[in-house]
Amino acid sequence: MAIHKMKTSSFADADYNQWKETAVHSLKGKPFESLLTKTVEGITLQPLYTQEELEARLQTVRAVSDTSGWIVAQQTIAEDGQRFLKTLKDSLARGNESIVYDGRKQLCWNDRLLDELGDFIQKYPVFITDTSADDPILQVFDRIPAEFRSSVKGAVWVRDWRIPQGYDQVRTLGADLWDVHHQGADTVTELALALAKASELAASKETFDEFAGQFFVRFAVDTHFFMEIAKFRAFRVLWQAFSQAYGKEDAPSVPLLAVTSLRSYSKLDPNVNLLRAGNEAFSAVLGGADALTVHPHDLLTGVTDHSIRLARNIQLVIKEETHVTKVADPSGGSYFIETLTAELVERAWKQFLEIDAMGGYDAYLATGRVEQTMDSRRQEVATGKKTLIGTNVYAELTPTVFSDSDLVAAAERLAAPFEKLRQRFADSQPRAVVLTFGALKDFKPRADFVTGFLATGGIRAEWSPAFANAQEALDWLASEQPDYAVVCASPAETEQVMDELLAKRPGQIVLDAAGKVDVALTEKWQSAGLDGFVFAGQNKIEKLLEIAYKVEGGAHVE
């Protein structure tokens, strides 16, 4: 009877308002708005997405790549042409599917090596970026016989250089968003600038078909997983609208090249870059990238054979384990992704029209708006609103390589200020202590926070014994003579000991308190000699520089 009842039972459909009521109840007093997330693009991410909300927006068009899957486009890194070919052969044998050359570090080639490279280029797609017209590798296109040039595929973007005749499948007009991405551009701006560049390039050709047959887009992929998925999907829709404006109802195919971003890469705990690269790579794949380059986790300081293999294997694991290549639009059908895609389309098209009205791509960059967005990103990282694991949170005080690789072009990175602090304190490490009072359960949360806070700047803090009163702490300080100390106790305990600590502390010790207090108490303690406070949400860069300034006796700190 019970089984029959269970089989015949049904549940009433729950609507959004019922769900919201239940969610508010579970928040136990917090407002529903605490579930909303504001992105740097100005988009508010909702805690729940529904079909009704999607239908209220612009209907997303199913715009996907012409081919299933994507090209594994791992960069070949070598010291000269001969080693480039040797490394390329090994890479192709182990899962790489293309020839990727970055001209920031130009190589030496001779005729024999160029002819051998030409043989590879006829068999595998070639992608050449970030180089100049005088790069010797470009001579390979002159050496391939005319009858074989039609088989060469790929994308080559070189300023003031024209590819020889016959390479009809090599695209040479690119909207490369690498630089603006690393200058700080948000997703909407990247999409709008891609269209702005397309508009300029289309105007330079006699027909739209001539332009479209040579056009490609190169996006850097950041760690905002769902936003990056939506970015690639949104561009497909925007490209359809762009093509229709030129009278093309069926938009010609345009390849989207993806490369993992360095904006969130860090020299600190570089193994975490592996997780960032995996996150970025998978979002590009789900978004529909046609070719993908994954940077090794140690690219900032110098790669190894091991790191190159790991970067390549990220793509191979995704291909083999996720079965994503068997689905035309892997992220399609998600109300969240579909709604986010539609919102990006609406915002990016509007911004594209604004950029066009103000004079185009270069005119927009001259306004400095991209740099302003980067300043906002830096602020989020400095205050902990955006986390960089191993850098501004959960920092490991292990030996770090701070040297710069010559493989990386100048790129703004969010971790750079923390790297500079870590290097500074590695060269001149102050003795820092956490002054603890009372029971472990009372001071441990603040002591853990302060220890982690200081570690992000490279300061190793030791914990004092748990003191019962201020005099015990003063005696210990007089004996140990640290450079810097932070009082960590419960709020009540802190108030009890602070007056005596400030009245009798050794003069050379820089003294802070953990936590925030009201304005009156702040003014009282600072008037009595307290140097400052350490608390959540504080700008860590500014605070750590302040500590360095005071510990070093007021010496100038940059």
ABEGO torsion letter per residue (X at the ends): XAAAAAAABBBBBBBAAAAAAAAAAAAGGBBAAAABBBBAAGBBBBABBBAAAAAABBBBBBBBBABBEBBBBBBBBBABAAAAAAAAAAAAAAGBABBBBBAABBBBBBAAAAAAAAAAAAABBBBBBGBBAABAAAAAAAABBAAAAAABBEBBBBBGBBBBBGBAABBABBBBAAAAAAAGBBAAAAAAAAAAAAAAAAAABABAAAAAAABBBBBBBBABAAAAAAAAAAAAAAAAAAAAAAGBABBBBBBBBBBBBAAABBABGAAAAAAAAAAAAAAAAAAGBABBBBBBAAAAAEBBAAAAAAAAAAAAAAAAAAGAAABABAABGBAAAAAAAAAAAAAAAAAAAAAAAAGEAAAAAAAGAAAAAAAAAAAAAAAGABBBBGAABGBBBBBBBABBBAABBBBBBAAAAAAAAAAAAAABBBBBBBBBBEBAAAAAAAAAAAAAAAAAAGBBBBBBBBBABAAAAAAAAAAAGBABBBBBBBAAAAAAAAAAAAAABBAABBBBBBEBBBAAAAAAAAAAGBAEBBBBGBBAAAAAAAAAAAAAGGBBBX
